[in-house]
């Protein structure tokens, strides 16, 4: 087996599989991907049928990147014949008299500054366009037509297949034992052998700090166990794509949900509200109280969305104190790159993979990733005030 590579990627989930594809597109057989579990496993955060993809974002630094996410996924679709993106339209909703309206206003400001078109919907306009919503008092909403669903099952599989087609080597069920940095590369000892690479990309999610330990770096992020619930609504047509949008409801809790997709069921969740865990201690059991809280919200505000619970599924978020991405090289090891997705990265996965390929091969990218560096206050200041709402 070949043991020397130009580029090694640790972790082959959403971000890692994308990096493999975009690297292999240019470097072919000089690319190695290493995954500790079986490919397409359910232990991390890149799994299931659906994630939200949207131009709508709460900060301009993300809003300006969002159009390029669609372009990256379109390249994957063109090359593979498998389209991971389905357009549904989407709304952000808040009560007019709620302090949480500020989050929806921030979306409007960011989209305006980034030149992204959207509509503002009054309470009456929202009710007319989407009568499935039954708010108990006056709301305000934004509608963006290109919001949709990015499918991790399709996206990850397409990235992996295309990377293999370009000659990349992938090893799954291959735990990493040690990573040894050198001045001009790294040595990675694994359960399937020892490999050498000139550039290393760490896309290991909740296991990132374990991979960073040999470099003397530990990043400040928490890992939480999140969950989504599918409901076998008897009102399928009302919640089909084209009749019902992806939604985000900004209140004391941030609730989001999807039309029928992947399963013959609707899907919803409470954002960033799960218990703090580690990759080793997490369980796959849902938290019953959170299931009940979500169902109570949906039953009162989108009543026909709910039906018998099909199942609840868990995943992991890794969130820095400011809930912004980390996308950077290590200060003392410029040939080693790391990514943390902050619980909202999948929509960007193919673009981030492309950016990593540009950084690793060209040494630079045209995209503005300065807000995601390791030297920002949220990463360097131990007293940084945690803010996980987006």
N, C-alpha and C positions, 0 to 999 in steps of 0.2 A: 504494500500500500504506500502511496505517496505520503511523505511526512513533512515536506517543506512547502510552505505556501506563502504567497505574498499577503493574503488577507485571511484572518480567522474571525469568525463571528461566534460568540458564546450566547446561546439562547436562540431558538428558532421559532418563537411565537410570532406575534404580529409584526413587531419591529425587526426582529432578527431575520425572519423569512424575507421581509422586504429588502433589508440590507443585502442578503445573499443574492436576491434576484438582480438588484441594480448593480452590484459589484460584478457578478458573473456576466452580466450583459456586456461589460467592458473587459473583464479580466479572465473570463472563462474558467479553465481548470486550475487557476491560481487561487481559488476561493474554497475555504473549508467552513462548514457550519457544524457546530457541536451542540447537541440537545441532551440534557440529562434524562429526560423522560421520553416516552414514545412520542413521535411526531403527532401533533394535533391533540395533545393531552388537555385535560381540564383542570390542571393544578394552578394555573396562573390567572392572567387577566385577558388573554386573547382567545376567546372561545365563544361558542353559542352562535345563533343565527344572525343577530342584529346588534349594531351600534349606530348611534346617530352620526350622520355626516351633515355638515351645515356650513353655510357661509356666515350665518348669524353667530356672533361671538361677543363676549362681554368686554374684551379689550382689543384695541386696534392692532396690537402686535400679532394676535392670532388671526383677526379678521383679514389682515393683508396677506397672510399665508394661505387662507382657505381656498381661494380659486386654484392654487397650484395643486391642492390635494385632489381635486376632481381631475385635473390633467394627468397626474401620476396614475390614478386608478384607470383612466381611459386608456393609457398606454398598456397597462396590464390586460384590460379587456380586449384591446385590439390584437395583442400578441397571443393571447390564450384562447380567445373565443368564449371566455367565461367572464361575465360582468359582475363584479362584487357590489356594484352600486345600483340601488333602485330609488328613483325620485318619488317622493310622497307629498312634498310641501310640509311646512312646519310652523308651529306657533310657540311663542313665549307669552305666558299669561301671568298677570298679577292683579290683585285687588287694587282699585284706584286709591283707596284710603290706607293702604298697607305700607309700612316702611320698606317692605321687600320689593315695592315697585321700582326702587332705585336700580335693582339688578336688570330689569327690563329696559329702563331708560338707558343704562350703560350699553346694552346691546344696540339700541338705536343710535347712540352717539358713535360707537365703534364702527358700525356699518356705514353710517353717513360719512365719516372721515375716510373710510377705505373705499368709498364709491360703490358700495354694494346696494342694489335696489331692494326695497322692502315696503310693505304696507303697514300702516297703523290701523288697527281695528278697534272701534268702540265696543262697548258691551253689546249694543244692538247689532252691530255688524258681525261680531263673532257669533252671536246666537243665530243670526240668519244664515251665515255661511256654514257653520258647524253646530247644528242644533243638538248634537250629542253632548255638548258641554252644558251643565246645569249649575252655574255658579250661584251661591246663595246671597251674593250682593254684587255691586257693580265692579266689573273688571275692565282692564285695558290689555290689549294684545298686539303683538307684532306678527306679521305673516311674511315668510320668505319662501318663494316658490321652489327653489332648488334644494331645500332641505330633503333629506332622505335617509336611507338605510345603507350602511356599509356592512357587508356580511363577512364576519371573520372566518367562518367555515370555508367560504369560497375564496376569500382573499388570501388566506394563508396557504391553502392548497395550490392556488394558481401561482403564487410567488415561488413556492418550493418546486413545483413542476417545471416552471420556466428556468429557474436557477439550474436544476439538473440538466435541462436541455442545453444550456450554455456550457455545461461541463463541470459545474461545481460539485464538490464532494460533500455529502451530508451524513453525519453519524448521529443516530438517535439512540436512546437508552444507553447513553455514554456519559456518566458523571465525570466532572472535572475533579481531579485530586489536588493538583497544585498548578498555579500560574507563576512562572518565574520571569520577571522583567530583565531585559538586557538593554544596553545602550541603543542597539539598533533593531530591537524586536522583542519577542517573547517566546518562551517555551511553555507549552501546555501539556501537562501529564494527565491522561484520562484513563478510564477503564478499558479503552480499546487501543491504547498506545500513546506515544509521546510525539507531539507535533510542534513545529517551529513556524512562526509567522513574523512577517515584517511589520504588519499593522494588525491591531486587535480592536474589535468592536464588542463592547459588553452590553448586551441587551437581555439581561437576566432577570429583570423585574424584581420580585421580592427577594431574590437570591443575590442581588447586585453587590451588597456589602461583603458577602462571603468571597466573591470574585475579586473585590478590591483590596482585601486584607493584605495580600503580599506587597501591595504598593504603599502600604501605610496610610490608607485613606478610608474613612468611613463617612458616608453621606448622611445628612440629617433628613430622613424621611420616615414616616410611619407607614406601616402596612395594616390595612383594614380588610375585614371579610365582608364583602358586599353581597347583595342577593337581588335577583329578579324573579318575578312570578308571572307565569302564564295562566290565563283564564280562558276556559272553554265557553266563551260567551255564546248564547243562543242567537245573538243578533249579528251574525257574521257579516252580512252585506253592509250594514251601517258602519262597520269598522274595517271595511276593505280598503285597499290602496286606491286612491282616487276619490274616496268619500270621507276619509278621516285622516288627519295629518299626524305626523310625529309631534308630540307636545312636550313642553317643559313648563311646569306651573311653579312659579317662584313664590313661596310662602315661608312660614316658619320652617318647614321642610321643603326641599326642592324635589318635586315629583316629576318623573318623566315617563313617557310611554310611547307605544308603537301601534300602528294598525296591524291587522292580521298579516303575519309573515313568518315563514319558517315552520311554524306549527299552525294548525287550524285553531288559532287562539290569539287573543291580544296579549300584550306584555307590558309590564310597568315595574317601576322600582323607585325607591327613595335614594337620592344621590348622596354619596359620601357620609353615610350615617351608621356604618357597621362597627362592630367591636374591633379594637386594636389587637392584632395577632402577630405571629411570625409565620414564615413559610413552613416552619417545622411544627408549630403548635396548632395551626388552623385546623378546623374540622370542615366537613362538607354539609353539616346539618344546618338548615336555615334557623333563624331566630324567630320563634313563633310570634313574639310581641311585635316585631317589625312587619311580619305578614299581616297581622291584624290591623296595625296602624295604616298600612297602605290600603287594605281593603275598605276600611272605614272611609278614608278620603275618597276613593274611587266611587264607592256606593252612593255617597252624597253629592258628588260633583260631576261624575260621568257614569250614571247608574247602569246604563245598558252595556257598558264596557266590561262589566264583571259577570262572571259565570262560575261554575264549579272550578276550583283550583286544579289546573292540569298538573303543574309541579312548580317548585321553587328551586332555583339553581344558584350556587354561590361562585364568587370569583374574588380575586385580590386586587386592591388598589395600592399603589405606592405613591405617597403624597409628601413632597417637601413642604415646609412651613407656609410658603406663599402659594402653594398649589400650582406652580408653574413648572413647565418641563425643565429637566436638566439635559442639555445637549452640548457636549463639550469634550475636549481632550484633557487628559490629566496634566496638571501643571508641570510636574517633573518628568512626565513621560508623554511627549507630544505625539507619539505613535500609538497611543491607547485612547480610545474614545468610549464614552459612556452615555447612556440615555436612561432617564426616568420619566415615565409618562403622566404622572400626577392624576391618574384616573380619568383622563379625557383625551387620550392620544390616538385611539385606534383609527379615527377618521383620517388622521394625518399619516398613518403607518407607511403607505407606499411612498409618500413624499419624504418622510424622514429617512427611509431606506435610501432614497435617491440622494439626499443631502449627505448621508454618511459615505456613500460611494464617491461623491465629489470631494469631500474632505480627505478621505483616505487616498484617493488616486491623484487628485489635483492639488490638494493642500488648501482649498478654499471653496466656498459656495457663494452663489449670487444672492441667496436668501438671507434675510436679516435674522440671525440666530443670537445676536448679542444679548437679548433679554434672558437667555437660557443658560448663561455661563455659570461656571462654578465659583466665580469671584463676586457674586452679588450678595447683598446683605442677608437674604434669607438662608444662604448656605454658610456664610462666614461668621454671622453674628449669633452666638448661642442664646441670646435673649430676644431674638426676633419674635414679634407677636404673630402667632399662628392664625391664618385666615384661610379656611378651606372652602368657602362659598364661591361659586362661580355661576 
